[in-house]
Amino acid sequence: MTELYNKTSQKEKRRSLRNNMPPAEKILWDKLRNRQIDGFKFRRQYSIDVFVVDFYCAELKLAIELDGDSHFQAGAQVCDYERQCFLESKGTRFLRFTNQQVYQELEGVIAMIAQTVCQLRQITCDFTPCVTKF
């Protein structure tokens, strides 16, 4: 483990979050796991410093966050913004979706992720060839 990524002190928190994933996260994880997006490995419930992101691709330093109901409560958006700013200062790039987008527009969410992966690889391509499995 490193000083910043997947710290041992966060292990139980990560494990608990993985064992209690909301339905939207389970749906998206089914599309991210096993290198289905252009061969890139995504991890679920990955910690960066004291924060845990929903999904993370270490090769691209790309975090994917799903915002459920708790993210729309009073004060939560400020906390999310401050957290995201801190993680971006460490080189992490973010994609953020709502649970509703996963439920209602899953193909569009996957396409946006695939397009971002292509952009981060600095390859000009349309997103369809980057998605190797569905």
BELLINMO-V53156 format. One record per backbone hydrogen bond with DSSP energy under -1.0 kcal/mol. CO is the residue of the C=O (numbers start at 1). NH is the residue of the N-H. If there is no record, write none. Layout:
{{CO	NH} {CO	NH}}
This chain:
{{4	49} {5	2} {7	10} {8	11} {10	14} {11	15} {12	16} {13	17} {14	18} {15	19} {22	26} {23	27} {24	28} {25	29} {26	30} {28	31} {28	32} {29	33} {35	39} {36	132} {36	133} {37	40} {43	56} {46	53} {47	6} {48	51} {51	48} {53	46} {54	45} {55	64} {56	43} {57	61} {57	62} {61	93} {62	57} {63	95} {64	55} {65	97} {67	99} {68	71} {69	72} {73	76} {75	79} {76	80} {77	81} {78	82} {79	83} {80	84} {81	85} {82	86} {83	87} {84	88} {85	89} {87	92} {88	91} {93	63} {95	65} {97	67} {98	102} {99	103} {100	104} {101	105} {105	109} {106	110} {107	111} {108	112} {109	113} {110	114} {111	115} {112	116} {113	117} {114	118} {115	119} {116	120} {117	121} {118	123} {119	122} {130	38}}
